Amino acid sequence: MMINGDEKPHRRVTLFVRADPELGCEQQKQTVLDRLDDLEAEGRIDDFDINVWTKAIRIAGPLEGTTYYRRVFDHFTTFQQWAVRESVALKSAFNVESVDCEITNETYRVLSLPCLCLAVYEDDELCAVYPHVDGETTRTITDGLDRLDADRPLEYAG
């Protein structure tokens, strides 16, 4: 709640990160973690947490009743709703793919999760997800961290 317009909102960041080592992504993981530590120490964010996920999760699979499954899809649904509100796309980070296994004769769909994803909340309301695509421009995690570092309003679109 703002008091006389002087009080800044409580800004919390959640970093979603793949648990498994990823070629070409390990240094970026460390860089992002270091920057989040710095942003918190400098008071540019109030706090951050880390949410670990996997490379992909099966849609409507045998794990769909688990807490992990529900948590991943709850976040994804919230991210999608944000993207629709902001007229941006998450397609560069989150993809639904069909998987075929000739050995078992199975076909199913999976949601591919990005190596890194940054969600920014102000007063518990999701206000930005990185990466995302705005028209022809991809807004990266680095873009989001730079905005937080500059203590500027977050740019969602345009």
C-alpha positions in Angstrom: 0.0 0.0 0.0 1.3 3.4 -0.9 1.4 6.1 1.7 1.5 9.6 0.1 3.0 8.0 -2.9 6.4 7.8 -1.2 6.5 4.1 -0.2 8.0 1.8 -2.8 6.3 -1.5 -3.4 7.8 -4.7 -1.9 9.8 -6.1 -4.9 10.5 -9.9 -4.8 12.1 -11.9 -7.6 11.9 -15.6 -8.2 14.5 -17.3 -10.3 13.4 -20.5 -11.9 16.4 -22.6 -12.9 16.9 -26.1 -14.3 18.6 -28.4 -11.8 20.6 -30.3 -14.3 23.8 -28.9 -15.8 23.2 -27.3 -19.2 25.8 -26.7 -21.8 26.1 -23.0 -22.4 24.0 -22.1 -19.4 26.1 -22.8 -16.3 28.0 -19.5 -16.3 24.8 -17.6 -16.9 23.2 -19.3 -13.9 26.1 -18.2 -11.7 26.1 -14.7 -13.2 22.3 -14.3 -12.5 22.7 -15.6 -9.0 25.5 -13.1 -8.3 23.5 -10.2 -9.7 20.5 -11.1 -7.6 22.7 -11.2 -4.5 24.0 -7.7 -5.5 20.5 -6.3 -6.2 19.3 -7.5 -2.8 22.4 -6.2 -1.0 21.9 -2.8 -2.7 18.2 -2.7 -1.7 17.0 -2.7 -5.4 15.0 -5.8 -4.6 13.7 -6.8 -1.2 14.3 -10.5 -1.6 14.6 -13.3 -4.0 14.1 -17.0 -4.0 15.1 -19.9 -6.3 12.7 -22.4 -7.7 14.3 -25.5 -9.3 12.6 -27.3 -12.1 13.4 -29.8 -14.8 13.9 -29.5 -18.6 10.4 -30.6 -19.5 7.2 -31.8 -17.8 4.6 -34.1 -19.4 1.2 -32.6 -19.9 -1.5 -34.8 -18.4 0.9 -37.5 -17.4 1.2 -39.8 -14.4 2.7 -37.1 -12.2 -0.2 -34.6 -12.7 -1.5 -35.1 -9.2 1.8 -34.3 -7.5 2.6 -31.0 -5.7 5.6 -30.4 -8.1 3.4 -30.8 -11.2 0.7 -28.5 -9.9 3.3 -25.9 -8.8 5.0 -25.8 -12.2 1.7 -25.5 -14.1 0.4 -22.9 -11.6 3.4 -20.8 -12.4 3.2 -21.4 -16.1 -0.5 -20.5 -16.1 0.2 -17.3 -14.1 3.0 -16.4 -16.6 0.6 -17.0 -19.5 -2.0 -14.7 -18.0 0.6 -12.0 -17.5 1.8 -12.4 -21.1 -1.8 -12.0 -22.4 -2.4 -8.9 -20.3 0.9 -7.3 -21.5 0.5 -8.4 -25.1 3.8 -10.2 -25.2 4.7 -13.9 -25.9 6.5 -16.5 -23.9 7.0 -18.8 -26.9 10.7 -18.4 -27.0 11.0 -19.7 -23.4 8.2 -22.2 -23.0 7.2 -24.6 -25.8 4.7 -27.4 -26.0 6.0 -30.3 -28.0 4.9 -33.7 -29.0 7.1 -36.7 -28.0 6.9 -40.0 -29.9 8.5 -43.2 -28.6 8.6 -45.9 -31.2 9.9 -48.5 -28.7 6.8 -48.2 -26.4 4.5 -46.8 -29.1 3.7 -43.8 -26.8 2.9 -40.3 -27.9 2.4 -37.5 -25.4 2.9 -33.7 -25.1 5.4 -32.0 -22.9 6.0 -28.5 -21.8 9.6 -27.5 -22.2 10.9 -25.2 -19.5 13.6 -22.6 -20.0 17.0 -23.0 -18.4 16.4 -19.8 -16.6 13.3 -17.7 -16.0 12.9 -14.6 -13.9 9.6 -13.5 -12.4 9.3 -10.1 -10.7 6.6 -9.4 -8.2 5.6 -6.1 -6.7 3.4 -6.4 -3.6 2.9 -10.1 -4.5 1.5 -9.2 -8.0 3.4 -10.6 -11.0 4.6 -7.6 -13.0 7.3 -9.1 -15.3 8.5 -12.4 -16.7 11.9 -12.8 -18.5 12.5 -13.9 -21.1 9.6 -12.8 -23.2 9.1 -11.5 -26.7 7.6 -8.1 -27.4 6.8 -8.0 -31.1 10.2 -8.6 -32.7 12.2 -7.8 -29.6 13.3 -10.5 -27.1 13.5 -9.2 -23.5 16.1 -11.4 -21.8 16.8 -12.1 -18.2 19.8 -9.7 -18.5 17.3 -7.0 -19.6 15.2 -7.6 -16.6 18.2 -7.6 -14.2 19.4 -4.3 -15.8 16.0 -2.7 -15.2 16.1 -3.8 -11.6 19.7 -2.6 -11.2 18.8 0.8 -12.7 15.8 0.9 -10.3 13.6 1.9 -13.2 10.0 0.8 -13.8 9.9 -2.6 -15.3 9.3 -2.6 -19.1 6.8 -5.2 -20.1 6.1 -4.3 -23.7 7.1 -1.7 -26.3 
